[in-house]
């Protein structure tokens, strides 16, 4: 199942991480290790942050993905389940059933 990992890290931790000349290579290695499908970096509420799409088969994979961001960047992390358009199409019968049961009250 795909998740959007939303991360935000404090300015001080970001400053320290970016002062390391190997920062880019470390981030590239981390994204490779967690098998990120894509990653976008941006400012969030006055701090550095980003969005990373990962695919997990099991919730037990969450620590392996989250812990490096916690330890290295002191990041706040959220995992949000997301769907591709094909996933949404596959969900059409369940959506129709929910609408039939719960939509007309």
Number of C-alpha atoms within 10 A of each C-alpha: 12 16 17 20 21 20 23 24 23 15 15 13 15 18 13 12 17 12 10 10 9 11 13 12 10 13 13 12 12 15 18 11 11 19 15 17 12 11 14 10 13 13 11 13 8 11 14 20 23 18 19 20 21 22 16 14 8 8 8 9 12 14 11 11 19 18 14 14 19 15 9 13 22 18 21 14 18 14 17 11 13 16 13 9 9 8 11 13 11 11 12 11 11 11 13 12 11 12 12 11 10 9 9 7 6
